[in-house]
Amino acid sequence: MIEVMNTEMSDLGQIFELFEHSINYQEKKGVPVWRNYDKNALIKDIQERNQYKVVINSKPAIVFSVRYSDKVIWRSLDHGNSIYLHRIVVNPDFKGQKLFGTILDWAIDHSKQILQSLITTRVLDLSLLRITQHRTMKNCRFIIEA
């Protein structure tokens, strides 16, 4: 069973481990997108209910944060009617299972409930590009950056 739910403060240790693993993985692959991460920002995301986890059979598979405005990153593309997916980390036990689609499906449903508009996501990992190319979703826009 796959569920998407808010993270809790009790998840924090595991969330930090996932970020550490992601940083090590990026460095190993020669694509150090993150050199470090802001633990306080993650705590704030949890407290503000802006961080979610994809849970498969009671085990966290992915953790991600959402924003509804981010002018620093999106500048003129930010019109205040989008969901921005940030800080996506995958549990190494679930890598390669194409679970990003689960987040996209959740974001579409969430946007219908909250925003009733379009979804914008910044994809830094080109392996995710294959997933987004095969998805056709009404009222969705993907900005792919390498």
C-alpha positions as CSV (number, residue, x, y, z in Angstrom):
1,M,0.0,0.0,0.0
2,I,1.3,3.5,-1.0
3,E,0.3,6.5,1.1
4,V,1.4,10.2,1.0
5,M,1.2,11.9,4.4
6,N,2.8,14.7,6.4
7,T,6.0,14.0,8.2
8,E,6.2,14.3,11.9
9,M,8.9,15.4,14.3
10,S,9.4,11.8,15.2
11,D,10.6,11.2,11.6
12,L,13.3,13.8,11.9
13,G,16.2,11.4,12.5
14,Q,15.3,9.3,9.5
15,I,14.8,12.4,7.4
16,F,18.3,13.6,8.3
17,E,19.7,10.2,7.4
18,L,18.0,10.3,4.0
19,F,19.5,13.8,3.3
20,E,23.0,12.5,4.3
21,H,22.6,9.5,2.0
22,S,21.4,11.7,-0.9
23,I,24.4,14.1,-0.5
24,N,26.8,11.1,-0.4
25,Y,25.1,9.6,-3.5
26,Q,25.3,12.9,-5.4
27,E,29.0,13.2,-4.6
28,K,29.7,9.6,-5.5
29,K,28.0,10.2,-8.9
30,G,29.9,13.5,-9.5
31,V,26.7,15.6,-9.4
32,P,26.9,17.4,-6.0
33,V,23.7,19.4,-6.2
34,W,23.5,19.7,-2.4
35,R,26.7,20.3,-0.5
36,N,24.7,20.4,2.8
37,Y,21.2,21.0,4.0
38,D,19.5,23.3,6.4
39,K,18.2,21.2,9.3
40,N,16.2,24.2,10.7
41,A,14.4,24.5,7.3
42,L,13.4,20.9,7.5
43,I,12.1,21.3,11.0
44,K,10.2,24.4,9.9
45,D,8.7,22.4,7.0
46,I,7.5,19.7,9.4
47,Q,6.1,22.3,11.8
48,E,4.2,24.1,9.1
49,R,3.0,20.8,7.6
50,N,4.8,21.5,4.3
51,Q,6.8,18.3,4.3
52,Y,5.4,14.9,3.2
53,K,6.5,11.4,2.9
54,V,5.6,8.6,0.5
55,V,5.1,5.5,2.7
56,I,5.1,2.0,1.2
57,N,4.1,-0.8,3.5
58,S,4.8,1.4,6.6
59,K,8.3,2.3,5.4
60,P,9.2,5.9,4.2
61,A,10.2,5.7,0.5
62,I,10.5,9.4,-0.3
63,V,10.4,12.7,1.6
64,F,9.7,16.0,-0.1
65,S,8.6,19.5,0.7
66,V,6.1,21.8,-1.0
67,R,5.9,25.6,-1.4
68,Y,3.1,27.6,-2.9
69,S,5.4,30.5,-3.7
70,D,9.1,30.7,-4.3
71,K,10.2,34.0,-6.1
72,V,13.8,33.4,-5.2
73,I,14.1,30.3,-7.4
74,W,11.3,30.9,-9.9
75,R,11.4,34.7,-10.2
76,S,9.0,35.8,-12.9
77,L,7.5,32.3,-13.3
78,D,6.1,32.5,-9.8
79,H,2.5,33.7,-10.1
80,G,1.4,32.5,-6.7
81,N,-0.8,29.7,-8.2
82,S,1.6,26.8,-8.2
83,I,3.0,24.0,-6.1
84,Y,6.8,23.8,-6.0
85,L,8.3,20.5,-5.0
86,H,11.5,20.9,-3.1
87,R,14.1,18.8,-1.3
88,I,13.0,15.4,-2.7
89,V,15.0,12.6,-1.2
90,V,14.6,8.9,-1.8
91,N,15.2,6.1,0.6
92,P,18.0,4.0,-1.0
93,D,15.8,0.9,-0.5
94,F,13.3,2.3,-3.0
95,K,15.7,3.8,-5.7
96,G,14.9,2.9,-9.3
97,Q,11.2,2.1,-8.6
98,K,9.9,5.2,-10.5
99,L,8.1,6.6,-7.5
100,F,8.4,10.2,-8.6
101,G,5.1,9.6,-10.4
102,T,3.5,9.0,-7.0
103,I,4.5,12.5,-6.0
104,L,3.2,14.0,-9.2
105,D,-0.1,12.2,-8.8
106,W,-0.3,13.5,-5.2
107,A,0.6,17.0,-6.3
108,I,-2.1,17.1,-8.9
109,D,-4.7,16.0,-6.4
110,H,-3.3,18.4,-3.8
111,S,-3.4,21.3,-6.3
112,K,-7.0,20.5,-7.1
113,Q,-7.8,20.8,-3.4
114,I,-5.6,23.8,-2.6
115,L,-4.8,25.7,-5.7
116,Q,-6.9,24.5,-8.6
117,S,-4.1,25.5,-10.9
118,L,-0.8,24.2,-12.3
119,I,2.1,22.4,-11.0
120,T,5.7,23.4,-11.5
121,T,8.6,21.3,-10.5
122,R,12.3,21.7,-10.9
123,V,13.9,18.5,-11.9
124,L,17.7,18.4,-11.5
125,D,18.2,14.7,-12.0
126,L,17.9,13.9,-15.8
127,S,16.9,10.3,-15.0
128,L,13.6,11.8,-13.8
129,L,13.1,13.4,-17.2
130,R,12.0,10.1,-18.7
131,I,9.2,9.9,-16.1
132,T,7.9,13.4,-16.8
133,Q,8.0,12.9,-20.6
134,H,5.6,9.9,-20.4
135,R,3.0,11.7,-18.3
136,T,0.3,13.8,-19.9
137,M,-1.6,15.9,-17.4
138,K,-4.1,18.6,-18.0
139,N,-3.1,22.0,-16.5
140,C,0.4,20.9,-15.6
141,R,3.6,22.5,-16.6
142,F,7.0,21.0,-16.0
143,I,10.2,23.1,-16.1
144,I,13.1,20.8,-16.6
145,E,16.5,22.1,-15.7
146,A,19.8,20.3,-16.1
